[in-house]
Amino acid sequence: MEDSKNHPGTKLRVEGPYCCSDKELLAIIFNTGTHKHTAIEIAEMLLDKFDGLNNIMGHKLRELMEVEGIGPVRATQIAALFELTKRIIRNLENA
């Protein structure tokens, strides 16, 4: 378990979001780990499976759930995160 000073959420609050890695930002979205893995470890396994953040978008929920620690709730969070991102980009392009 991460101690509070090394927790990704603390890092974001103290140093800012630009100082956080992709896995730290995903871990913040996940909020908690499982009995076997921390949120950081789950984020790292997800990024490893899909070879980075950019390659996660567009995958089916069941493909995301192939990563240990990613169940229906986390897969849904990831899908929502990417959909929001697409909408923001689309809105910026149309502005």
PyMOL commands that set and color helices and strands:
alter all, ss='L'
color gray80, all
select helices_A, chain A and resi 4-6+8-15+17-19+22-30+39-49+53-55+61-64+72-94
alter helices_A, ss='H'
color red, helices_A
deselect
rebuild
show_as cartoon
